[in-house]
Amino acid sequence: MRFVSRLALTAAVLAMLPISGALAATAAAHPAPSLTDAYATLKAQRFVDLTHAFAPGIPHWKGDPDESIKTLYHYAKDGFRIDEYIHVGNWGTHIDSPAHFHEGLRTLDTIDPKEMLLPLVVLDVHAKVAADADYVLSLSDVKDWEARHGRIPAGAFVAMRTDWSKRWPDDAALANKDAAGTSHYPGWSMPVLKLLYEDRHITASGHETTDTDPGLATTKDDYSLESYILKTNHYQIELLTNLDQLPEAGGLVMVTWAKPSAGVGFPARVIAIVP
């Protein structure tokens, strides 16, 4: 499996460590690329924005206030512009911290920045979701991916591609409720999440839907899958977009967000770097 510039970055980091003897001689004969070299490699790749823009009128979760933007200072009057934004933390493309569900676990300001640049794995089940809106990710989907690309690497960000993001920002289309009020949208499964977090030791995961759990579960206020992820003290990203522009393997992802003190969720900017 080829992850963009992963070796270059590793070599650059090793070059900063103290070494001696034969190892030093080997290093001198084969100098490691610098971080500048690694940057040049990354810059030559394709950058894909996986983030929905947020604006007034976007859908929001049960009873939350509408998104609003108010201009407080104006170019004509003040010579500059400053806007006030009202936005629910855990909506739009956003990060859920472990503390979102579990008091005492990590908040946004305590997540290590090293967890913001990760190898990217895309589990593509969009065709199965097109045939069955209630589809949940299976162990066979993961095994099939690994048969093509090798074992999912430790520390990866695993994204579930369903193409559900194409329904954004239509709230009714996202919820996809039937006449009885039951939502029908895809989700993860507990066996897959346990494999990824406990055996493959991934760092984070994300999806295009509003929830980790499928619609059949959330209709009954069952958020046990999201609770599981966050209880492992890992974060997740919801409402991703443009996963259809990514390869299944070989990329990196940058995940960034603001740093509210003790924050549990916030809009995120998520960028993929792919060959």
Phi and psi in degrees as a GROMACS rama.xvg file:
@    title "Ramachandran Plot"
@    xaxis  label "Phi"
@    yaxis  label "Psi"
@TYPE xy
-107.313  112.537  ARG-2
-101.764  128.508  PHE-3
-53.4821  121.346  VAL-4
56.9825  16.8551  SER-5
-61.9094  -42.0962  ARG-6
-66.7441  -39.3268  LEU-7
-62.066  -42.6736  ALA-8
-65.8581  -40.7515  LEU-9
-62.3988  -43.5342  THR-10
-63.3235  -39.5667  ALA-11
-63.7032  -39.672  ALA-12
-68.0771  -42.8066  VAL-13
-60.736  -32.1706  LEU-14
-64.322  -20.0998  ALA-15
-87.1962  -10.7546  MET-16
-87.6406  148.052  LEU-17
-68.9124  132.575  PRO-18
-138.601  163.958  ILE-19
-151.431  170.421  SER-20
61.3874  -139.865  GLY-21
-60.1091  -35.4024  ALA-22
-62.3874  -39.2015  LEU-23
-66.1769  -39.9887  ALA-24
-63.6509  -40.7424  ALA-25
-63.4111  -42.3815  THR-26
-64.2125  -37.7532  ALA-27
-66.4488  -36.8413  ALA-28
-73.4971  -26.2827  ALA-29
-130.64  73.2961  HIS-30
-58.8552  138.115  PRO-31
-75.0204  149.451  ALA-32
-61.2637  147.888  PRO-33
-82.4205  170.532  SER-34
-63.7559  -29.0294  LEU-35
-63.629  -39.7966  THR-36
-63.6722  -42.2393  ASP-37
-62.6167  -39.3296  ALA-38
-61.9784  -42.3048  TYR-39
-61.8528  -37.4552  ALA-40
-64.7065  -45.574  THR-41
-65.4089  -42.2758  LEU-42
-62.3229  -26.0541  LYS-43
-78.5961  -7.95795  ALA-44
-87.1059  179.878  GLN-45
-94.6073  132.496  ARG-46
-104.292  129.699  PHE-47
-124.435  123.089  VAL-48
-80.1795  121.546  ASP-49
-101.907  22.6407  LEU-50
-116.853  132.007  THR-51
-75.3289  138.765  HIS-52
-73.4816  144.527  ALA-53
-109.178  145.169  PHE-54
-163.329  164.163  ALA-55
-53.6414  138.481  PRO-56
99.0795  -9.17271  GLY-57
-71.5712  152.925  ILE-58
-67.5228  158.865  PRO-59
-146.407  166.763  HIS-60
-79.1383  154.735  TRP-61
-19.7357  105.206  LYS-62
72.8163  1.48749  GLY-63
-67.6855  153.616  ASP-64
-67.3203  152.692  PRO-65
-65.9607  147.291  ASP-66
-59.0638  137.468  GLU-67
-144.055  148.931  SER-68
-131.839  125.946  ILE-69
-125.944  125.956  LYS-70
-81.7997  119.387  THR-71
-92.4115  -33.7633  LEU-72
-128.666  138.945  TYR-73
-116.896  148.247  HIS-74
-54.6903  -50.748  TYR-75
-64.4679  -38.596  ALA-76
-89.1016  -40.1453  LYS-77
-112.257  -11.5239  ASP-78
84.5313  2.20569  GLY-79
-159.603  172.682  PHE-80
-126.767  134.067  ARG-81
-132.658  131.57  ILE-82
-112.414  148.99  ASP-83
-104.74  127.615  GLU-84
-112.558  135.467  TYR-85
-115.488  116.607  ILE-86
-148.426  131.228  HIS-87
-67.5379  133.953  VAL-88
-58.1005  -45.7619  GLY-89
-98.692  58.7202  ASN-90
-152.236  168.271  TRP-91
62.7754  -166.664  GLY-92
-67.024  113.336  THR-93
-146.752  163.039  HIS-94
-100.024  137.446  ILE-95
-105.217  117.512  ASP-96
-81.622  162.589  SER-97
-54.8305  -34.3137  PRO-98
-71.5306  -9.59459  ALA-99
-58.0567  -37.1444  HIS-100
-112.673  -20.7434  PHE-101
-132.064  107.229  HIS-102
-59.9722  134.91  GLU-103
96.0802  -14.4271  GLY-104
-87.3116  -177.514  LEU-105
-64.0383  138.595  ARG-106
-102.393  172.811  THR-107
-59.1773  -36.85  LEU-108
-75.9278  -8.06122  ASP-109
-106.628  -1.64738  THR-110
-75.8612  129.613  ILE-111
-64.2261  130.967  ASP-112
-56.1067  -22.7313  PRO-113
-64.8658  -16.2772  LYS-114
-87.9123  9.18175  GLU-115
-104.141  -6.81559  MET-116
-129.023  111.487  LEU-117
-139.212  152.652  LEU-118
-60.1589  143.093  PRO-119
-109.67  128.837  LEU-120
-120.474  130.167  VAL-121
-116.267  115.13  VAL-122
-92.7313  105.798  LEU-123
-94.718  107.388  ASP-124
-124.106  25.2266  VAL-125
-63.6291  -33.4727  HIS-126
-68.0277  -37.9862  ALA-127
-68.25  -36.5701  LYS-128
-68.4953  -35.8293  VAL-129
-61.3091  -32.0275  ALA-130
-86.1313  -23.187  ALA-131
-150.316  103.006  ASP-132
-63.3617  -20.8177  ALA-133
-92.4737  14.2251  ASP-134
-63.2706  138.106  TYR-135
-119.113  143.665  VAL-136
-60.8311  135.787  LEU-137
-115.124  163.003  SER-138
-60.7531  -32.9106  LEU-139
-65.7793  -30.9808  SER-140
-63.1847  -41.2008  ASP-141
-68.4486  -44.8921  VAL-142
-62.0576  -39.333  LYS-143
-63.112  -41.8641  ASP-144
-60.5747  -46.404  TRP-145
-68.3908  -27.9864  GLU-146
-66.0831  -31.4273  ALA-147
-86.0624  -33.6127  ARG-148
-125.115  -6.16172  HIS-149
96.5873  174.437  GLY-150
-60.8581  137.431  ARG-151
-60.477  125.398  ILE-152
-73.3604  147.429  PRO-153
-59.9301  142.225  ALA-154
85.6768  3.26065  GLY-155
-75.3773  160.1  ALA-156
-102.622  121.069  PHE-157
-107.261  119.829  VAL-158
-107.389  136.68  ALA-159
-97.2718  113.47  MET-160
-90.858  120.095  ARG-161
-124.186  -11.9701  THR-162
65.6057  14.5308  ASP-163
-65.2177  -22.5976  TRP-164
-63.6563  -19.64  SER-165
-66.9573  -12.542  LYS-166
-85.5912  -14.056  ARG-167
-64.8353  139.736  TRP-168
-102.353  32.7201  PRO-169
-78.8061  105.487  ASP-170
-60.8366  -40.9096  ASP-171
-66.1248  -38.8225  ALA-172
-68.5937  -36.098  ALA-173
-65.8194  -44.2542  LEU-174
-73.502  -35.26  ALA-175
50.8653  54.9958  ASN-176
-83.5764  146.1  LYS-177
-89.736  -175.628  ASP-178
-62.3822  -24.0097  ALA-179
-88.3281  -1.76436  ALA-180
89.062  9.67532  GLY-181
-86.169  129.353  THR-182
-79.2983  145.028  SER-183
-129.367  97.6056  HIS-184
-149.069  156.937  TYR-185
-73.9553  169.888  PRO-186
-163.514  -178.843  GLY-187
-79.8344  179.441  TRP-188
-133.066  154.712  SER-189
-63.2082  -42.7322  MET-190
-58.1841  -39.759  PRO-191
-67.0942  -45.4594  VAL-192
-63.7614  -40.2172  LEU-193
-64.5505  -39.6411  LYS-194
-62.2745  -46.8718  LEU-195
-67.4936  -46.5092  LEU-196
-84.3032  -33.4205  TYR-197
-97.5034  -25.1113  GLU-198
-110.38  -47.4577  ASP-199
-82.4597  -17.3404  ARG-200
57.9028  49.5751  HIS-201
-72.0099  163.241  ILE-202
-90.9842  -38.3725  THR-203
-159.836  168.107  ALA-204
-142.894  165.593  SER-205
-157.86  165.67  GLY-206
-155.939  169.244  HIS-207
-91.76  -17.148  GLU-208
-82.6779  174.358  THR-209
-75.5467  -16.026  THR-210
-143.132  155.945  ASP-211
-67.7371  -44.213  THR-212
-78.6226  147.611  ASP-213
-68.0641  161.851  PRO-214
-58.917  -33.8847  GLY-215
-61.9357  -29.0588  LEU-216
-84.6737  -46.5608  ALA-217
-66.1593  -26.0354  THR-218
-57.7994  -30.0194  THR-219
-99.1904  18.6034  LYS-220
56.6432  36.5282  ASP-221
-100.284  107.547  ASP-222
-118.739  37.8458  TYR-223
-66.6221  -30.3708  SER-224
-71.4198  -44.082  LEU-225
-62.1783  -42.7105  GLU-226
-60.1188  -39.6014  SER-227
-60.6619  -50.8701  TYR-228
-56.2331  -50.3622  ILE-229
-68.1283  -31.0085  LEU-230
-68.0529  -23.0004  LYS-231
-75.5908  -0.225773  THR-232
71.2691  27.9463  ASN-233
-110.047  157.877  HIS-234
-99.6117  165.19  TYR-235
-137.222  162.053  GLN-236
-120.088  131.636  ILE-237
-114.495  158.296  GLU-238
60.4505  47.7816  LEU-239
-72.473  163.825  LEU-240
-143.315  168.494  THR-241
64.9082  21.3637  ASN-242
-65.7411  -20.0361  LEU-243
-70.1795  -8.94146  ASP-244
-96.3856  5.72673  GLN-245
-111.484  148.191  LEU-246
-74.5719  162.376  PRO-247
-67.6906  -29.7177  GLU-248
-146.068  165.242  ALA-249
98.6045  3.88958  GLY-250
-114.881  175.928  GLY-251
-123.05  162.655  LEU-252
-134.816  137.532  VAL-253
-106.111  127.249  MET-254
-121.258  119.456  VAL-255
-130.636  156.926  THR-256
-160.026  167.315  TRP-257
-69.4706  171.71  ALA-258
-120.797  65.2883  LYS-259
-70.0583  135.43  PRO-260
-60.952  125.159  SER-261
59.3991  24.2147  ALA-262
-70.5055  145.821  GLY-263
-106.428  -17.3056  VAL-264
-164.481  151.527  GLY-265
-163.739  153.099  PHE-266
-53.8942  139.206  PRO-267
-118.267  152.229  ALA-268
-112.091  119.35  ARG-269
-120.903  122.74  VAL-270
-125.974  129.261  ILE-271
-96.5506  142.973  ALA-272
-117.29  114.78  ILE-273
-134.176  154.471  VAL-274
